């Protein structure tokens, strides 16, 4: 009796991180070339303005990348940065506080607000974008109420020196790359990324989901607070208004860096490289007198749309992570190998069937 051949074994595809790091190599080359060309034409690396842009956008992008990796994207990061700047400015300008304690209070306020949003997302299992959208409007309302809709100047002290802004930019690079390396650890992803769970269209409550949401929202809120304090110190004035073009640039930098829009997956240095590249491009456009709609509209839009395409391509190339739960089998599904079973399920020996008995 001939036995049909077994189904061919499928080769396991490499994990997402492998392709993400490969994309980062391409992004590194593009960033080095672009920054080098721009630096030859404009004073890109002289003075603190470029480094200030890298620090503020980078801290916001690092926070959003953390929330996206936990599959609870925090769209409120720019609003939280605005609120942190207002709290800091009120304490320094109106109450005469020193910079350090005022900054710590601002960070604490945002830590509490982030933890609250994480609890809401984790307990209700609502998508992070929906929860954070409500949070964005709420924190802007608080910021506007605190300064009564006016601008608030921070007196004295002067602008931070170039050395200070470079230190903030270095801090962003350490946080972003260090976080990417930490996320390569399977146990970290398993613990914090349970919000990405295949075959679960209506998420159910789980402790790991709650933990991931709280960590994602709280961590991103603290990094947003740091960005708001840096911005307030640099500009010496706060308005309480949220810059939505900055939110688009933040999202674009993270997606362009290779963090998956579906959550959980990402590379190591992609966000840092994308921030350096986008800040350099916008810095050049501003110095060259390009229309604002290009720097603050076209560039963020292209970054977001391009990042979505890159992430989708990486998802298509990559296989499941080793620690990723597999989707449940659909009803009535049988493995393909069952069709090649040499012993059918309804097979009966000749004796049991009452036929001629065993062959001699």
N, C-alpha and C positions, 0 to 999 in steps of 0.2 A: 504494500500500500504506500503510495507516495504522500509525503507530508508537505503541505504548502509552506513556502519560506516564511520565516518570521519577519515582522515589519522592521525595516531598517532603523537603527538607533539614531536619534537626532543628536547632533553635536551641541553641547552647551555653549551658548554665546557668552562672551566676556561681560562682566558687570558694567553698569553705567559709568562708574568712576573712571574706568580705563579710557573710555571714549571721551569723557569730560576732560581728563588731563591731556589727552591728545589735542582736543580743541584748544585748551589753554596754551599749548605750545604754539599753535597758529596765532592765537590772540597775543601772545608775548611778542612774536615777530612783528605783527602789525602795530602794536603799541610802541615798540622801540623805534620803528621806522617813522611813525607818525609824530611821536614826541620829538624825535631828533630833527625832523624837517621843520616842525613848528618852532622849536627852540632856536633854530638858525635865523628865523625871520622876526620873532618877537621875543621880548625879555621874559621868557616863560618861567625859568627857574630862579630868576633874580627877584628878590622881594618876597613878601609873605602872601600875596593874593592867591597865587596858584596853589600854594600849600594849604592855605585856608580852605579853598574849594575842595581839595582832595580830602582834607580832614572832615569837613562837615558832610559832604556827599558820601564819603566813605563810611563814616559812623552810621549814618542813616541806612546806607545800603547793607552794611554788616548786620544791623538789626533786622531789616526786612528779610535778608537771606536766612537768618536764624528762624524767623517765623515761617518762612516758606518751606524750609527743610522739615519743620515739624508739621507741615501741611495745614497750618493755621495762619495764612498770610495777613499781616498786620498793616492795613492800609492807613492806619492812624499815625504812623511814625512821624510824618511831617507836622501834623497837628500837635503831637506830643512834644516835639522839639520846640514848637512855638510856645506852648504852655510853659515848658521848662525855662525858656528865655524870659518870659514875662514874670514868672515867680522869682527868678534870680534878679531881674532888674528891679522889681518892687522892693525886694529886701535890701538891695544895695543902695538904690536911689532914694527911696522913701523912708526906710528904717535905719539906714546907716550901717548895715551889716558889713562885715568883711567878706571878701570874695569866696573864700573856702567854705565857711559855714553856710553862706547863701546857696552855693552850688550844691552842697550836700542836702540841704532841704529840698531844693528843686529835684534832685535825683530821687529822694525819698517819695515825694509826691507822685512822680511818674512811676516809680516802682509799685506803689499801691494801686494806681490806676491801671497799670498793666496786669497786675495780678487779678484785679477785679474782672477785666475783660477776658482773661484766661479762664477764670472760673465760669463765667457766663458761657463761653464757647465750649468748655469741657463738660459742664453739667447738662447743657441743652443739646450738645452735639451739633450745634448750628455751624455752618461754614464760617471760617475765620474772617473772610472778606466781608460777610454781612455784619458780624459783630463789630468789626473794626470800623466799618463805615459809620455806624451809629456812634462809636467812640470818637471818630474824627470830628463829627459835628459837635459833639458834646464838649470836647476839650477846647475847641475853638470858641465856643460860647463862653466857657469859663475864662479863657484868656481875654476875650473882648470885655467881659464884665469887670475883670480885675483892673483894667486900665481905662474903662469907660469909653472904649472906642477911639482913643487918642494914641498918639505916639508917646513913648516914654524913653527919655534919654538917660544914659548911665554916665554920671559925671566923673571927671578927672580920670587919672590913670593912663590916658593915652591909649593908642592901639597896641595890641600885643606885638612884640618883636618877631622877626622872622624865625628866630630860634624856637620861640614858643609854638608857633604854628607848625613848624617842621616836627616838633615833638608830638603834637596832636596827630599829624599825618602818619608818623611812625607808629603811634599807638593804634591807629586804625589798621595799618598793615599787619601788625602783630595779631590783633584780634581776629581779623578776617582770615588770614592764612592759618593761624593756630586753630580757629574754629573749624576750618575746612579739614585740617589734619585730624582733629578730634572726631569729626563726623565719619571718617573712614573706619572707625572702630565699630564692628557690627553690634556690640552690646549697647552702644550709645544710640544707634539708629533704632534698634529694637525697643529701647526704653522710651524714646522721645518722639518717634515717628509713627505711632500707631494710628494716627489720623488718616494715613494713606493705607487703606485696607481694601484689597480687590474683592469684587463680588459682594459689596456691602453698600447698595445704593442708598438705603436709609440707615445711617450709622446708629448703632446701639451704644449705650453708655458702657465704658470700660475705664478702669482706673488708669491704665496706660494712656488712654486718650486724654483724660483729665490732666495727667502729668505733662504730656507733650504740649497741650494748649497753654497751661500755666507757664511753663518754661519758655515757650516760644513768645508769648505775649509779654511776659515780664522782662525777659532778656532784651527783646527788641525795644521795649519802652525805656529801659535804662540807657541803652546806647543812643536812643533818640534824645534823651535828656542831655547826654554829653554833647551831642551835636548842637542842641539849642543853646547851651551855655557857651560853647565855642563861638557860635554865631553872634550871640549878644555881646561877648567880649570884643569881637572883631569889629562889629558895626557900631557898637556903643549906643544902639537905639533898637527898641522893639515896637512892633505895631499890633501884634495879636492876630494878624491875618495869615492864613495858610496859603502857601504858594503851591498850587496844584501842578504847575509845570515841574516843580522840583520833585513832586511825588512820581510823576511820569519818568523823570530822569533816574530816580532811585530804582524803580521797578525795572526800567530798561537796563541799568547797569547789572542788576542781579541776574536777569534772564540772559543778557548777552554774555555774562560770565559762565553760563552753563548750568546754573541751578534749575532743576526741573520745575516747570509750572505746576506739575501734579504733586509736588512735595517729595520729601524723603531723600531724593537723589541730588548729587552735586559733585563738583570737583574740589580743588584745594585753593588755588590762587586766582580763579577766574573773576570773581567779584572785584578783587583788588586791581587786576589789570584793566577791567572794563571801566572802573572809576577813574584811574589815571588817564586812560584814553579819552573818555568823554569830557572830563574837566579840561584837558588840553585843547580839545576841539572847540569847546564853548569859550575858553579863554582867548583863543586865537580869533574866533568870530567876533567877540566883543571888542577886542583891540582894533580889529580891522573895520569896525563900524558896520558890521552886517546887521540887517533888520532883526529885531528881537524875536519875530515870529519864526525865524530860522533856528536861532540858538535855543529858544525855549519852547519851540513847537515841533519843528521838523526833526531835529536831532533826537529828542526823547521819543518821538513816535517811531522813528526808524529803529532806535535801539530796542524798543518794546517788541515791535513786529519782527525784527530780525532775531531777537532773542527767543521769541516763541518758535520760530522756524528752526533755529539751532537746537533748542531743547527737544522739539518733536523729532528731529532727525536722530538725536542721540538716543531718545527712547526707543526708536524703531531699530536701531543697531544693537542696543544692549539687551542682554538677557536679564532674568530676575536676579536680585541680590540673594546671596546665600542665606541671609537672615530674614528674607521677605516672606510673609505668609502667602500661600498660594490660594487662588480663587477656588471656591467650592465648585464641584462638578455640577453641571446642569442636570435636571431631572431626566432619567432615562439614558444618561450617558454611560457608555461602556468603553473601556480602553480599546484602542485599535488592535492590540495584540490578541484580544479575545477572538477576533475573527480568524486567527491562524492557529487556534488551539487544536492540537491533533486529536483530542478526545472531546467530541461534542457533549453538550450538557445533557442531552436526552439519550445518550448511548446506553444500551443494555447488552450484557453478554449474551451470546447465543443460547446458553442454557436457560437463563431467566426468561428469554423470549419464547421458550417452548419449541425451538427449532431443532435442527439436526444434532445439536450437541457439539462438543469440541472436535476439531479435525484431528485425525490420528497423526 
